[in-house]
Amino acid sequence: MTTVDDRPAAPPAGAPRRRVNPVLALLRNSWRQLTSMRTALILLFLLAVAAIPGSVLPQRGVNPEKVNQYFIDHPDLAPRLDQLGFFGVFGSVWFSAIYLLLFTSLVGCILPRTRDHVRALRMRPPAAPKRLDRLPQHAVLEVPAAADPAAVAAVLRRRRWRVTVRGNEVSAEKGYLKETGNLLFHVSLVAVLLGVALGSWYGWHGNRILVAGADNAFCNTRQQYAEASLGPRVDSADLPPFCLTLDRFEADYLASGQASRYWATVTVDETDGSTRTAGFSVNSPLRLGPANVYLLGNGYAPVLRYTDRYGRTQTSVAPFLRTGDQNATEEGVAAFPDANVDPKTGARAPDQQVAFDGLYLPTAPETAPFVASQFPAERNPAVVLVAYRGNLGLDAGIPGSVYQLDQRQIDSGKLTQIGDKKLGLGEKWTLDDGSTLEFVGTKPYITISVRHAPGQALMLVACGTLLLGLMGSLFARRRRVWFRVSPSEGGSPTSGSSLVEAGGLPRTDHPGFADEFAQLVAAISDDGRADRPAREGAE
């Protein structure tokens, strides 16, 4: 018995061996690993895990006040989290690295699969195997007429199968929508990542409190935002120019204190000098060119008039911030750093500055304690204030919050408490040095967020197509069927009956394929029976 060795012949002795470049081999293997579907799934999971800190912890780009409060509440943990970038997760290096790797992996995975899918769509269904009886689904039926492969193909085409006739054999295939949906899902996922990238690079947003009145008008410049974030590709000069003035704010409440409607009316000054009035609400933003103005919150700004010991009057319209309760209890500070300036010398004693810290209650209770409002609407407005005199610490140039006093000044004794009082609307408080404070009224304010997200439309379309692709990928099933037509024993191609042997093969797990195959076989059999009278009449 002779054996044949089909192994490749060894190179001649002394011939130089081809050396593989280790760098190219490493790059090739790394690329194959990166563009595999397993790696893409792992990176997608890591991206979801990496986004958790951005949802749990406050972010500087969204709410810097809460970030500062987190540092106060967790002085030991906060600096360590800040070093890891947990207060700016979506702009951190490690999140960007996962993002870019996922994008590259998806693109490298989609391109070859798209090429193979296009080739598969252009190819004809494969020829029938020799032994159809070995397939998972098999049937043999005798049609009482001379069966025609073209007629079998017509039945399959009516049921939207891709059909090829080869002599007496019919090959059909169905379910390409599964791979099409799979590719559409991944392409849409790449489009979502592109939309996020566009929003990060070319998007911007800013937050501001806007108090009612022409004196508190806001123009869209970076300096007028309390907090602003511009993308790397955006400059301050790229912000669209417009100005807003809050004319009035309307809020309706249920008997329980729950808000039923918010509506803000503003005057918009355009760049061409035109002026128009517009309104917007929580779920209905104001669209100004490429920017959208969103209503985030609302409140009241108490109007306090202070007359110092020299008779000079100053008015403060300072927004008080919500404490978080349902009835709109607010807290804040009204500061008068220019109080008690000697009119003869024009000199200001730094230890004679005045500030009032306390609460604003839209509906104050009739009796003490005056610590919370009883309803969010203004039914019995009142302020509960604590007066301080001394050095406010504003001249030191150290940044601080305008909504609370510097506690360090109070602890060091540079700012001293001189009294406290509850004031109703129109009431006046006379302090120990003869100066007075009057509660004049309130002005509504709104918290707005001006945003430009250039990738928003792309993400909306991509999310819609992503769902369509996912449905096609989940519900479509790839399967193949074959039919072989032959004359029955004792019959002929022109008379008698014919045998039709059928076989079916699901390419993926398909529990309903057996029923579908049985329906196809029944349709072929019924078509042959219906065709017999026509043939007999022709004869």
Secondary structure, DSSP 8 states (H G I E B T S, - for coil): ------S-----TT-------HHHHHHHHHHHHHTSHHHHHHHHHHHHHHTHHHHHS--TTT-HHHHHHHHHH-TTHHHHHHHTTTTSGGGSHHHHHHHHHHHHHHHHHHHHHHHHHHHHHHS------S-GGGSSEEEEEEESS---HHHHHHHHHHTT-EEEEETTEEEEEE-THHHHHHHHHHHHHHHHHHHHHHHHHH-EEEEEEEESSGGG-EES-GGG-SEEEE-TT--GGGS---EEEEEEEEEEE-TTS-EEEEEEEEEEE-TTS-EEEEEEBTTB-EEETTEEEEEEEEEEEEEEEEE-TTS-EEEEE---EE-S-TT--EEEEEEETT-SB-TTT--B-GGGEEEEEEEEETB--SSS--SS-S-SS-SB-EEEEEEEEE--SGGG-----TTS--HHHHHTTSEEEEEEEEEETT-EEE-TTS-EEEEEEEEEEEEEEEEE-TTHHHHHHHHHHHHHHHHHHHH---EEEEEEEEE-TT-BTTBS-EEEEEEEEESS--TTHHHHHHHHHHHHHHHHHHHHHHHHHH-
